[in-house]
Amino acid sequence: MKNPRTVWIVYTALRLLFFAVPFAVLYLLGIWPWLSAIFAALIGFSLSIIFLSRPRDAASASIYEWRNRERTPDSIVEDEAADAAEAAETQSEVDAEAATGTDTPEAPASR
């Protein structure tokens, strides 16, 4: 695999070109700048979906490798435990609100 920095530079440069070239062409044709920007963004998005799948995959792989560098099985278990504790805390807050009835509508008064 290439150097992650090179992958990101190539991907970013291509994305910018896919926007800048259509914008410049549309602007030079006399289309309003804001409308040129909208069309250029749509064209750039479409071109990047079609032509940049390989660089996008390489950039995604570099993010995954960076995120999982120097991770030991112990640190992975610790991260999962921290995530589970956070989810349990959030659930207990939801249960406490439900028990106090703060989210339930009041019954209409009888006549």
N, C-alpha and C positions, 0 to 999 in steps of 0.2 A: 504494500500500500504506500502511496505517496506520503510525503510530509503533510500532517494535518493543516499546517499553516498555508501551504501551497494549495491544498484542496479548497480551503475557505476563501483564499484570495481569488482563485479562478472562478469559483461559484459566485462570489459577490460581484466580480467584474462582469461576468456574463449577464447576471441579473440587471445590473445597472445599464449595460449596453442594450439589453432587450427593452428597457424603458426609454433610454435617452435617444436612441436612433428614431423610433417612431414619433416621439415627442418633437424632435427637431424637424422631421419631415412634415408633420402635420402643422407645426407652427409656421414653417416657411411657406406652406400652402395658404396661409392666411386664416387658419381656423383660430378661434379665440383660445387664449392660453389655457384657461381652465378646462375647456372642452378637449383641447389637445392632450392635457394631462390625464383626463379620464380615459380617453381612447388609448393613449399610450400605456396606461396602467393595465387596461384590459388586454391589449396586445402583448405586453410584456409578460403578464401572468400566463396567458395561453401559450406563448412560445416557451416559457420556462417549464410548463407542465409537459410539453411535447418533447423538448430537446435536452432538458437538464436532469433527467432521471438518474443517470450515472453519477454526475457530480453531487447531486442531492443525497444519494445513497452513501457516497463516500463521506460527505460532511456529517451525515447522521451517524455513520459508523465511528467517526472520530469523536463525536460527542459521547457516544456510548463507551468507547475506550477511555476517554478522559474521565468520565463519571465513575467508571469501575476500576480505575487504576489504584493500585496499592490497597485493594479491598481484600481482607482476609475473610474466611468463613465466619470468624467470630464477629467482625464488624458488621457483616451482613445480618447476622442473627440479632445483634444489638439494634440495628436500624429497624428491623421488622418488629422488635419488641417495643421500640419507641413509637412506631406508627400505630401499633395495636393499643398502646396505652393512651395515645392521643384520641383514637377513635372511641375507646371506652369512656374517656372523660367527656367527649362531645355527646355521646349517647346518654350518659348519666345526667347531663345538663338538660337534655331534651325530656328525659323521664321526669326530672324534678319540675319542669315547667308544666308538664301534663298533669302531675299530681296536685299542683297548686291550683290548676284550673285557669291559669292566666290566658290561655289560648282559646278556651271554650266560651261561646257566647252565653250571655245571661238569659235566663228564662223570662219571657214576658210577664209583667205583673198581672195578677188575676183581678177581675172586677168585683 
